[in-house]
Amino acid sequence: MTTEKRASATGVGLPTGVKERLSQFAAWTGTKPPSRVTEDQGDGLTFSTELLDFANDTGLSLDWLWLGTPRSLILGAFRAAQGGRA
């Protein structure tokens, strides 16, 4: 049995600003953004493998991408400056 994998290349169903933030990140870092942000693996939409690989390779914050808030970036930098302490 095969499962059709739908993908969101158009941004349909994505929170407002996700495609724009992804394009902005790629422009800032000189990288090529993934063509798919989400995919259906048979149980509904989830992050695409392509997006997860991109985030892992480039350090893209999924919190910032999805929610549009720099909070995780700020707290991560703070924790790193504190030697990993919260």
C-alpha positions in Angstrom: 0.0 0.0 0.0 1.4 3.4 -0.9 0.6 6.7 0.7 0.4 9.8 -1.4 2.6 12.5 0.0 1.1 15.9 -0.4 3.4 18.9 0.0 2.9 22.5 0.7 5.0 24.5 -1.8 2.4 27.2 -2.0 2.2 28.1 1.6 -1.5 26.9 1.9 -2.1 25.9 5.5 1.1 27.6 6.8 1.1 30.2 9.6 1.3 33.8 8.3 4.8 34.8 7.4 6.5 31.4 7.2 7.4 31.5 3.5 8.6 35.1 3.9 10.8 34.3 6.9 12.2 31.2 5.1 13.1 33.4 2.1 14.6 36.1 4.4 16.7 33.5 6.2 18.0 32.1 2.8 18.8 35.6 1.6 20.7 36.4 4.8 22.7 33.2 4.8 23.2 32.8 1.0 21.5 29.4 1.0 18.7 27.9 -1.1 15.5 27.4 0.8 13.7 24.0 0.6 10.9 23.8 -1.9 8.6 22.1 0.5 7.9 23.2 4.1 5.4 20.5 5.0 4.4 17.0 3.7 1.8 14.5 4.4 3.2 11.2 5.6 -0.2 9.6 5.9 -1.4 11.0 9.1 -1.6 14.7 8.3 0.8 17.5 7.5 4.1 17.7 9.3 7.4 19.4 8.6 9.0 18.1 5.4 12.2 16.1 5.6 13.7 18.7 3.2 12.9 21.5 5.7 14.2 19.6 8.7 17.5 18.8 6.8 17.8 22.4 5.9 17.3 23.6 9.5 19.8 21.0 10.7 22.4 22.1 8.1 22.0 25.8 8.5 20.9 26.4 12.1 17.5 27.7 11.1 15.3 28.0 14.2 12.0 26.3 13.6 10.5 28.3 16.5 11.4 31.5 14.7 10.3 30.1 11.3 6.9 28.8 12.5 6.0 31.3 15.2 7.9 34.4 14.1 9.3 35.1 17.5 13.0 35.5 18.3 12.5 34.3 21.9 14.2 30.9 21.3 17.1 32.5 19.6 17.6 35.0 22.4 17.3 32.3 25.2 19.6 29.9 23.4 22.3 32.6 23.1 21.7 33.5 26.8 22.1 29.9 27.9 25.2 29.5 25.8 26.7 32.6 27.3 25.9 31.2 30.8 27.8 28.0 30.0 24.6 26.0 29.3 22.9 26.9 32.5 19.2 28.0 32.3 
